[in-house]
Amino acid sequence: MCVVEDDRGRIFASCSETPRDKMVIYTNTPRLKHHRKMIIELLLASHCRDCTTCTKNGVCVLQKLSRQLGIKEVRFENNKKQLPKDLSSECIIRDPNKCILCGDCVRTCDEIQGMGILDFAFRGSKMQVTTAFNKDLAQTDCVGCGQCRAVCPTGAITIKQDIERVWDALSDPKIRVVVQIAPAVRVAVGDKFGIPKGENVLGRLVAALRRIGFDEVYDTNFGADLTVMEESKELVERLESGDNLPLFTSCCPAWVKFCENRYPQFRKKISTCRSPQEMFGALIKEEARMDEAGDSRKTVVVSIMPCTAKKAEITRPEHFNEGEQNVDYVLTTTEASRMIQESGIDLSQVEPEALDMPFGISSGAGAIFGVTGGVTEAVLRRLMNSDRAEDLEAISFTGVRGVDGIKEASVKLGDRDVKIAVVNGLKCASEVLDKLDAGEIYYDFVEVMACKRGCITGGGQPVPIGPRTKKARVEGLYKIDKMAQIKLSSQNPIVATVYDGILKGKEHKLLHNEK
C-alpha cells in the first residue's frame, strides 16, 4: 500500500527506496489508486469475510482502507484453505484466516518484547504467521502480554472475551457481582466515546457499571495501596537480611511468567506480594465469608484491567484461598467499553458517581501503578519518613519517571544508598537480567512491566495508541496522583479499617503468595 510513482512513471514501494536529490514523487495518481485497489481486493479475496461478527468490526484497518479506496465488490473467490483457530491461550485468540501477513505482530514480539513467539513460515501463497512447529500458544513461552493484539490491524489476533460469562453472572439473582477498576482503565476507556484522550472518567465509568447491573463498584487503587504497604515492608526486610536481592516487583503477571520461563534462577527474588487485583479479590471474598448473617448470595469478583495477561493470572494455583478463586473474571478495557455500548449507554453523557465504601478511597500512590516507574515511586513514598507534599513530590525527580526502557536511580534510605532500576518492555528486562546474572550490575530493587510505558499501553487497551494518546494517558494518571497525594501508612484511615478488621492476623494468607 505504500507504492508511489516518480516523474518517469516508475511505480515502487516507498519504504524500500533510497531518497535521492531532486526526486519528484507522486503519492496519489490514477495509476496508484488502481494498484492500491487491486492490492486490497486481492487481500480481501483470501481473507475471512465474517466482518459483521468479527470483534474488530468497525476498528479494522482493512475495512478502513477498503472504504477509503471505494471497493464495492470482490471479484475473486476465496480458495484459501480454512485453518483452525488457536483458542489455547487464556489471554488471546489467534485466527490465521484473518491474517494479512503484514508482520506487525512478528516484529513486535521479536524486536520490542524480545520473545520471538511468532514468525513467518512456508513460502509464496502458503505463507503463514505461526509459532514454531505450529504449536498452540499455550505450548510456547507466550506470556499473554497482548502486544501482538495491540498492533494487529485485522481480527487475526484478538482478546479472549469474558463478556458473556459476566452478563450471565449479572443476570443471576443468586449472585452478588463486585467489580474493581484498575488505574490505567480510567484514562483509556473514554477513547471509545469521544471523550478527550487521557481524561479521568472514573466517575462516569462507576455510574455506567451500576446501570449495567454491578452490585458494588470499587477501585483497584485500594489493592495497590496494600501492595505498597506489603512490598515496602518486604524490601526493608530483605535489605536488612541481605537475602534474595534485588527485590523484583510482582504486579505484572506477564513479567512473572516471563521470569519463570526464561530466567528461573531469579524466581525467588520476585516479591511474594500478590498483584493489586489479587489482593483486592482476596479481601472481597474474605469479607463475604465473614458476613455469615448478611448477604446469602454467592460473591463473584470481576476485574476491569488494561492487561490481557491478567486473564491468565487469576487461574494460577497460588491465587486461590480456601479452594476459592480470588478473582472470577477479568474484563479488559476494550471488553468493558463493549459492554457499555451493548447496554446503549453513552459514557460521555453519564453523570459521574462515587465509588462504594469502604474500599472506594485510596491514596495517589495507587493511581500511578498504571505507568512505568509508578510502583517504585509509591514504595519510595511509603519508606520516606515525611508527610510533607513537597518531600513526596521530590521523589519524582529521582529518575524513576520517564518512558525510557531502562531507568536507574539511587535513593538514600536511612544510612543506605538503595540502587533501583525501572524496566518496561520484556526485551529490556532480558538485558537487565543477563547483566545481573553475569554480575556486571547490582540493584536492590527492580520494577518490571512487560509493556512499554506500563499498563497504559496494555494489550487490553483501546487501539490504536499513538504518541499523543500515550502522553495524554501518562499525564492523566499523574494528575489523579497530584489531586490525591496522601502519605500511606498503617495509621492512615484509608487502610486502618482493613488492617484492624478483615486483615487482622490474615495478612500473609490474603496478601502474599504461598508459592
Solvent accessible surface area in square Angstrom, and as a share of the most:
residue,aa,sasa,rsa
1,M,75,0.33
2,C,53,0.32
3,V,25,0.14
4,V,11,0.07
5,E,18,0.08
6,D,9,0.05
7,D,87,0.45
8,R,178,0.65
9,G,26,0.25
10,R,96,0.35
11,I,47,0.24
12,F,24,0.10
13,A,36,0.28
14,S,51,0.33
15,C,109,0.66
16,S,91,0.59
17,E,43,0.19
18,T,100,0.58
19,P,115,0.73
20,R,120,0.44
21,D,129,0.67
22,K,181,0.77
23,M,52,0.23
24,V,65,0.37
25,I,71,0.36
26,Y,103,0.39
27,T,82,0.48
28,N,101,0.52
29,T,24,0.14
30,P,112,0.70
31,R,115,0.42
32,L,0,0.00
33,K,97,0.41
34,H,109,0.49
35,H,71,0.32
36,R,36,0.13
37,K,80,0.34
38,M,60,0.27
39,I,58,0.29
40,I,1,0.00
41,E,13,0.06
42,L,94,0.47
43,L,50,0.25
44,L,22,0.11
45,A,9,0.07
46,S,44,0.29
47,H,9,0.04
48,C,27,0.16
49,R,107,0.39
50,D,64,0.33
51,C,45,0.27
52,T,122,0.71
53,T,111,0.64
54,C,21,0.12
55,T,49,0.29
56,K,16,0.07
57,N,73,0.37
58,G,53,0.51
59,V,70,0.40
60,C,13,0.08
61,V,66,0.38
62,L,4,0.02
63,Q,35,0.15
64,K,121,0.51
65,L,43,0.21
66,S,15,0.10
67,R,156,0.57
68,Q,128,0.57
69,L,30,0.15
70,G,35,0.33
71,I,31,0.16
72,K,195,0.83
73,E,120,0.54
74,V,40,0.23
75,R,142,0.52
76,F,78,0.32
77,E,139,0.62
78,N,56,0.29
79,N,135,0.69
80,K,68,0.29
81,K,161,0.68
82,Q,116,0.51
83,L,40,0.20
84,P,113,0.71
85,K,114,0.48
86,D,9,0.04
87,L,98,0.49
88,S,42,0.27
89,S,10,0.06
90,E,81,0.36
91,C,5,0.03
92,I,2,0.01
93,I,38,0.19
94,R,19,0.07
95,D,7,0.03
96,P,18,0.12
97,N,13,0.07
98,K,17,0.07
99,C,27,0.16
100,I,36,0.18
101,L,63,0.31
102,C,51,0.31
103,G,2,0.02
104,D,46,0.24
105,C,12,0.07
106,V,17,0.09
107,R,115,0.42
108,T,11,0.06
109,C,16,0.09
110,D,73,0.38
111,E,100,0.45
112,I,79,0.40
113,Q,2,0.01
114,G,26,0.25
115,M,16,0.07
116,G,41,0.39
117,I,20,0.10
118,L,6,0.03
119,D,82,0.43
120,F,79,0.33
121,A,28,0.22
122,F,130,0.54
123,R,210,0.77
124,G,60,0.58
125,S,113,0.73
126,K,155,0.66
127,M,61,0.27
128,Q,42,0.19
129,V,11,0.06
130,T,8,0.05
131,T,6,0.03
132,A,67,0.52
133,F,188,0.79
134,N,101,0.52
135,K,93,0.39
136,D,64,0.33
137,L,5,0.03
138,A,67,0.52
139,Q,123,0.55
140,T,30,0.18
141,D,52,0.27
142,C,21,0.13
143,V,7,0.04
144,G,2,0.02
145,C,15,0.09
146,G,1,0.01
147,Q,22,0.10
148,C,16,0.09
149,R,14,0.05
150,A,19,0.14
151,V,55,0.32
152,C,11,0.07
153,P,18,0.11
154,T,1,0.00
155,G,6,0.06
156,A,6,0.05
157,I,5,0.03
158,T,17,0.10
159,I,5,0.02
160,K,59,0.25
161,Q,61,0.27
162,D,14,0.08
163,I,8,0.04
164,E,119,0.53
165,R,132,0.48
166,V,0,0.00
167,W,62,0.22
168,D,94,0.49
169,A,5,0.04
170,L,31,0.16
171,S,89,0.57
172,D,52,0.27
173,P,113,0.71
174,K,153,0.65
175,I,29,0.15
176,R,19,0.07
177,V,1,0.01
178,V,0,0.00
179,V,0,0.00
180,Q,0,0.00
181,I,0,0.00
182,A,4,0.03
183,P,11,0.07
184,A,0,0.00
185,V,0,0.00
186,R,3,0.01
187,V,2,0.01
188,A,0,0.00
189,V,0,0.00
190,G,5,0.04
191,D,33,0.17
192,K,61,0.26
193,F,26,0.11
194,G,74,0.71
195,I,13,0.07
196,P,91,0.57
197,K,104,0.44
198,G,8,0.08
199,E,71,0.32
200,N,70,0.36
201,V,2,0.01
202,L,25,0.13
203,G,21,0.20
204,R,63,0.23
205,L,0,0.00
206,V,0,0.00
207,A,0,0.00
208,A,0,0.00
209,L,3,0.02
210,R,72,0.26
211,R,135,0.49
212,I,19,0.10
213,G,35,0.33
214,F,8,0.03
215,D,59,0.31
216,E,39,0.17
217,V,0,0.00
218,Y,7,0.03
219,D,5,0.03
220,T,4,0.02
221,N,4,0.02
222,F,1,0.00
223,G,0,0.00
224,A,1,0.01
225,D,0,0.00
226,L,0,0.00
227,T,0,0.00
228,V,1,0.01
229,M,10,0.04
230,E,10,0.05
231,E,0,0.00
232,S,2,0.01
233,K,119,0.50
234,E,16,0.07
235,L,2,0.01
236,V,56,0.32
237,E,91,0.41
238,R,23,0.08
239,L,23,0.11
240,E,141,0.63
241,S,71,0.46
242,G,47,0.46
243,D,87,0.45
244,N,66,0.34
245,L,22,0.11
246,P,6,0.04
247,L,0,0.00
248,F,1,0.00
249,T,1,0.01
250,S,8,0.05
251,C,16,0.10
252,C,20,0.12
253,P,14,0.09
254,A,2,0.01
255,W,0,0.00
256,V,15,0.09
257,K,73,0.31
258,F,1,0.00
259,C,0,0.00
260,E,51,0.23
261,N,59,0.30
262,R,86,0.31
263,Y,27,0.10
264,P,84,0.53
265,Q,95,0.42
266,F,10,0.04
267,R,61,0.22
268,K,166,0.71
269,K,44,0.19
270,I,5,0.03
271,S,3,0.02
272,T,56,0.32
273,C,0,0.00
274,R,2,0.01
275,S,1,0.01
276,P,11,0.07
277,Q,1,0.00
278,E,0,0.00
279,M,0,0.00
280,F,1,0.00
281,G,0,0.00
282,A,0,0.00
283,L,0,0.00
284,I,0,0.00
285,K,4,0.02
286,E,9,0.04
287,E,49,0.22
288,A,32,0.25
289,R,68,0.25
290,M,98,0.44
291,D,66,0.34
292,E,163,0.73
293,A,108,0.84
294,G,42,0.41
295,D,62,0.32
296,S,116,0.75
297,R,87,0.32
298,K,129,0.55
299,T,9,0.05
300,V,6,0.03
301,V,0,0.00
302,V,0,0.00
303,S,0,0.00
304,I,0,0.00
305,M,6,0.02
306,P,4,0.03
307,C,14,0.08
308,T,0,0.00
309,A,1,0.01
310,K,17,0.07
311,K,9,0.04
312,A,22,0.17
313,E,8,0.04
314,I,10,0.05
315,T,62,0.36
316,R,53,0.20
317,P,91,0.57
318,E,15,0.07
319,H,7,0.03
320,F,74,0.31
321,N,8,0.04
322,E,119,0.53
323,G,73,0.70
324,E,57,0.26
325,Q,40,0.18
326,N,1,0.00
327,V,0,0.00
328,D,30,0.15
329,Y,43,0.16
330,V,0,0.00
331,L,1,0.01
332,T,0,0.00
333,T,0,0.00
334,T,20,0.11
335,E,0,0.00
336,A,1,0.01
337,S,2,0.01
338,R,80,0.29
339,M,3,0.01
340,I,0,0.00
341,Q,92,0.41
342,E,96,0.43
343,S,47,0.30
344,G,70,0.67
345,I,28,0.14
346,D,70,0.36
347,L,0,0.00
348,S,34,0.22
349,Q,139,0.62
350,V,15,0.08
351,E,130,0.58
352,P,80,0.50
353,E,61,0.27
354,A,76,0.59
355,L,24,0.12
356,D,36,0.19
357,M,106,0.48
358,P,64,0.40
359,F,2,0.01
360,G,12,0.12
361,I,85,0.43
362,S,20,0.13
363,S,2,0.01
364,G,1,0.01
365,A,3,0.02
366,G,0,0.00
367,A,1,0.00
368,I,0,0.00
369,F,12,0.05
370,G,1,0.01
371,V,4,0.02
372,T,0,0.00
373,G,0,0.00
374,G,0,0.00
375,V,1,0.01
376,T,1,0.00
377,E,0,0.00
378,A,1,0.00
379,V,1,0.01
380,L,4,0.02
381,R,8,0.03
382,R,63,0.23
383,L,41,0.20
384,M,55,0.25
385,N,156,0.80
386,S,24,0.15
387,D,111,0.58
388,R,139,0.51
389,A,57,0.44
390,E,97,0.44
391,D,36,0.19
392,L,3,0.01
393,E,67,0.30
394,A,52,0.40
395,I,5,0.03
396,S,14,0.09
397,F,169,0.70
398,T,48,0.28
399,G,34,0.32
400,V,1,0.00
401,R,76,0.28
402,G,40,0.38
403,V,69,0.40
404,D,93,0.48
405,G,15,0.14
406,I,54,0.27
407,K,14,0.06
408,E,111,0.50
409,A,14,0.11
410,S,73,0.47
411,V,20,0.11
412,K,131,0.55
413,L,37,0.18
414,G,68,0.66
415,D,145,0.75
416,R,90,0.33
417,D,81,0.42
418,V,1,0.00
419,K,100,0.42
420,I,3,0.01
421,A,0,0.00
422,V,1,0.01
423,V,1,0.00
424,N,0,0.00
425,G,0,0.00
426,L,0,0.00
427,K,100,0.42
428,C,25,0.15
429,A,1,0.01
430,S,24,0.16
431,E,83,0.37
432,V,5,0.03
433,L,2,0.01
434,D,76,0.40
435,K,78,0.33
436,L,22,0.11
437,D,85,0.44
438,A,67,0.52
439,G,62,0.60
440,E,119,0.53
441,I,50,0.26
442,Y,107,0.41
443,Y,12,0.05
444,D,2,0.01
445,F,2,0.01
446,V,0,0.00
447,E,1,0.00
448,V,5,0.03
449,M,10,0.04
450,A,0,0.00
451,C,12,0.07
452,K,64,0.27
453,R,67,0.24
454,G,1,0.01
455,C,41,0.24
456,I,0,0.00
457,T,10,0.06
458,G,1,0.01
459,G,0,0.00
460,G,0,0.00
461,Q,0,0.00
462,P,5,0.03
463,V,21,0.12
464,P,121,0.76
465,I,31,0.15
466,G,29,0.28
467,P,114,0.72
468,R,214,0.78
469,T,10,0.06
470,K,48,0.20
471,K,132,0.56
472,A,22,0.17
473,R,0,0.00
474,V,25,0.14
475,E,81,0.36
476,G,5,0.05
477,L,0,0.00
478,Y,36,0.14
479,K,133,0.57
480,I,22,0.11
481,D,3,0.01
482,K,118,0.50
483,M,168,0.75
484,A,32,0.25
485,Q,38,0.17
486,I,71,0.36
487,K,31,0.13
488,L,5,0.03
489,S,26,0.17
490,S,44,0.28
491,Q,148,0.66
492,N,20,0.10
493,P,111,0.70
494,I,16,0.08
495,V,0,0.00
496,A,27,0.21
497,T,86,0.50
498,V,4,0.03
499,Y,38,0.15
500,D,104,0.54
501,G,40,0.38
502,I,19,0.10
503,L,0,0.00
504,K,145,0.62
505,G,75,0.72
506,K,68,0.29
507,E,55,0.25
508,H,109,0.49
509,K,76,0.32
510,L,0,0.00
511,L,0,0.00
512,H,20,0.09
513,N,19,0.10
514,E,113,0.51
515,K,160,0.68
